[in-house]
Amino acid sequence: MLTLCGIRPVNKAARLAELEACASYRHARIDLADRDAVATLFAETRPEVVVNLAAQAGVRYSLEKPEAYVDSNVVGFLNVLEGCRATAPRGSPPGRGRPRRGVGGEPVQRSPSPR
């Protein structure tokens, strides 16, 4: 599983030490707005599940530095989606012709779209 998240600086050292004790954990400090770094991370780890918890929160910050806010939240999330599309983890958004799968790998039934 690949979990993308920010860790508060106050808790960072203790939480990182706890995570690194897990054999299946790999720490990668990258900027999610860096397309090449995200693509490399996905290619190297080939995750089965991706949980994106990373976000730059705060309305005030978004008003003071809108470009940084968009890079972090919009561009970063787009790069995560592209990583999912390239490596096709379970439960990621399907490409054309790929059946949708839900929890437990069961096909998701689509409702007819309203016209």
N, C-alpha and C positions, 0 to 999 in steps of 0.2 A: 504494500500500500504506500502511495506517495501522498503525504500530507504537507500542504503548503501553508505556512502560517508565520505570523510575526510573533516574537516572544518579547514581552515587556522587559526593558533593560534591568529592572530591579530583580526579576526572577530568572533572568537569562542563564547565568552561570550554573545555578542549582538545577534548573530544569534541563539544561543541556547535558549536564553530568548524568542525570537520571536517564535521559533518553539514550545517551551513548553506551549505557550499560546493557542495552538490548542488542543482541547479536544482529538482528535484522535491520537495525537503524543505521542510516547513513545521513550525515549532516552535510548540507550544501548551502553555503551562503552566497546567494545570487540575487540579482535584481530581476524581478519577474518582467520588467519592461525590456530587459535585454533578450531579444528574440533568439539569438544564437545560444546564449547560456541556457535558456529554458529548453530549447530543442535538444541540446547536448545532454542535459539532465534526463529528459524523457528517453532519449535514445540509449543512454547508459543504463538506466534503471528499469526500463520497460515495465512500468507499474501495471498491476492488474486492477487497482482501484485508486482513484485520485480524489482527495478531499481538499478543496481549496478553502482555507480559512484566512487567507491573506487579504488584507484591505487597509487602506489608509482612511481612517475614520475622521470625522469632524467637519461640520459645516463651515466653521470659521476658517480652517486651514484651506478648504476648497475655494473659499472666496479670496484668501490672501495669495495662494499659490495654485491657481487652477491648472496650470500645465503639469506641475508635479503630481497633483491629485489625479488628473486624467492618466498620466503615465503609470501611476501606481495601480489604479483601480480598473481603468478601461483597457489600456494597452497590456498591462500585466495579465488581466483575465483573458484577453484575446490570445495571448501567447500560451496560456495554460490550455485553452480550448484547442489551439492548433497542435499542442503536444499530445492531447488526447486523441485528436483526429489521426495524427501520424502513427501513434502506437496502439490505438484501439483498446484501451482498458475496458473491462466489463463495466457496463452501465454508463459508458460515455455516449454523447450524442451520436446517433448513427449517421453514416454517410448514405448516399443514395443506394438503394437496393439492399441495404443491411437491415435485417429485422430488428425492431426495438426489443430490448430485453429489460425486464424489471427485476425486482428482488428475487433472488434464487434462480435467475436465468430464465424465468418463464416469459414467454412472449407477452408484450403489452398490447391489449386490444385498443385500437383507435376508434374514437367516436366519429361518426360522419360529420364532416365540416358543414356548418350552416351556410346556406347560399343566400 
